[in-house]
Amino acid sequence: MVETIKDELMKFENSNCAEDSIFFQAMEEVIYSISPLLESDPRYKSHAILERLVVPDRIIEFKVTWLDDNNKIQVNTGYRVQFNNALGPYKGGLRFHPTVNKGVLKFLGFEQILKNSLTGLPIGGAKGGSDFNPKGKSDFEIMKFCSAFMTELHKYIGPRVDVPAGDIGVGAREIGYLFGEYKKITSSYEGVLTGKPFMFGGSLMRPEATGYGVVYFTETMLEQELKEPLSGKICTVSGAGNVAIYTIEKLQAIGAIVVTCSDSQGTIYDSRGIDLKLVKEIKLERRASIKEYLDVYKEATYIPVSEYPEGGHAVWNIPCYAAFPCATQNELTEVDAKNLIANGCISVSEGANMPSTPEATELFLSNKICFAPAKAANAGGVAVSEFEMSQNASMQKWSFEKVDEKLKETMQQICKRVFLTAKDYGVEGNYVDGANIAGFKRVADAMIAEGI
Ligand code: NDP
């Protein structure tokens, strides 16, 4: 069977361009993980599920032309990768970042199919975005870019077709502008985007959902594996965006001590515990550099990217009980994994999408670190997005407590599903394989039932 899988992989590798290398990385992990499932049930092979699942239903690529504050015309590229809708409407975030290209969005869209499947909710997988860089842009420029982006995107989305949300560079402000433009073009007030501000249809707790969900998942995993709580433990978090901030908030709420956060320019280490109110003010309100933390806390340490360990990241060089990579893909390398393990870390939970390189993941698994892979651990965001779709469709507003309770329940169920699947397929304790098999199986079974 392994030989067949290797043949499959070679087929994909030979047809891939350099841009697709990250997509290939994500696909390779999944294909290896699901080999026991493919071996146990010949239907998946005879229905060519793998071949059909790794090719997106469609990739929409469009030009986005907008006028900057100096009345200069700017041109960017927009994309929507509608990957698979066997389980429900396409669903997945939009990313605005200069590194966005088709390969990155294919990787994120592919992961999204399995993540959405794992939630048990009726949502398919997609991803989109643009190479637009929001950094340094005025509020007015952001609005003009979002309007221009939606001028094209609106043709391909709808509440029962494809429902985008936020991701890196796309928060409530951008979703608000995108929603406003959609409404203007279509004259339709409908739940076509999630992550909307509460005043026009957003769900309470959507901003907090991914980060809180990561912590709920980790608590369940540690209880299951070690009967240990997170309370009183030293934790390290990377990033200072939506996912990182609410991971820190929930960790602090349950009594853990978070000593780091970071942005793309550097890392803050504060041994007395990060002042989250200050981080929110710097990163969410002023959109400034995390270095400004030092203006208030002179005793904290700032490590610029130029002083990071060779081949690694400063956050993972700091001793901790549990680590939470929450910034971006491949931010935690083999060097980092070795440092974490040597410093006594016993748990790693991925808040970002695929933040650990394959070599780092392998080290965590072989060293029996409790490892929560992204597609399971960070599924809380998309789960609450689906709750937002339900609220919009039924014209209801749920309370914060109700959303929080349902989120917690969903994360606990995902964790148990992953644990039990791993056990059933002879890889107990391996949450990577458990998540890939459970996620793949639900989509694959739907694809078989729906025919070609
Ligand atoms: P944000 O844009 O809110 O924050 C991203 C953070 O990561 C910022 O601190 C940013 O620094 C840092 N960062 C971004 N790119 C890099 C890079 N190349 N190197 C180092 N640091 C970087 O994004 P989110 O918090 O929403 O997303 C973070 C991760 O979580 C992504 O992988 C995303 O796909 C994933 N995710 C997000 C969900 C959500 O609900 N938002 C749901 C599930 C997954 P700076 O401020 O300097 O730009």
Residues whose N, C-alpha, C, O or C-beta is under 5 A from the ligand:
A	BS01	NDP	G166 D167 I168 G169 T210 G239 A240 G241 N242 V243 A244 S262 D263 S264 Q265 C326 A327 T328 Q329 G351 A352 N353 N378 G381
